[in-house]
Amino acid sequence: MKYQHAFLNTYLYDSYSPINGDSFTYEIEGTTSKIFYKYLVEFSKYKPYEL
């Protein structure tokens, strides 16, 4: 019987504030510039009016 191991990778992009300890994590299944752009878009929606 033939078989091949298959692996799925999950990547985490994370932003952390050393001032208040707040963080934002984005879980994805790849590392392309388009995916990173999506991370930036989602991060911009996270608490947009807090300083």
C-alpha positions in Angstrom: 0.0 0.0 0.0 1.4 3.4 -1.0 0.8 6.5 0.9 2.2 10.0 1.2 2.4 12.1 4.3 0.6 15.4 3.8 1.2 18.4 6.0 -0.9 21.5 6.4 0.8 24.6 7.7 -0.8 27.4 9.6 0.8 30.7 9.9 0.1 33.4 12.5 0.6 37.1 11.9 0.5 39.0 15.2 0.7 42.6 16.3 1.4 43.4 20.0 1.3 46.6 21.9 4.0 46.9 24.6 2.1 49.9 26.1 -1.1 48.1 27.1 -0.4 44.4 26.2 -3.2 44.3 23.6 -2.6 42.0 20.6 -4.2 41.1 17.3 -3.6 37.7 15.7 -4.5 36.7 12.1 -4.3 32.9 11.3 -3.7 32.0 7.7 -2.6 29.1 5.5 0.0 30.7 3.4 2.6 33.5 3.1 2.0 35.7 0.1 1.9 39.4 -0.3 -1.9 39.3 -1.0 -2.4 37.4 2.3 -0.3 39.9 4.2 -2.3 42.7 2.6 -5.5 41.0 3.9 -3.9 40.9 7.3 -3.2 44.7 7.2 -6.8 45.3 6.1 -8.2 43.2 9.0 -5.8 44.8 11.4 -6.9 48.3 10.4 -10.5 47.3 11.4 -9.4 46.2 14.9 -10.2 49.0 17.4 -9.9 51.7 14.7 -10.6 54.6 17.1 -8.5 53.7 20.1 -5.1 55.3 20.6 
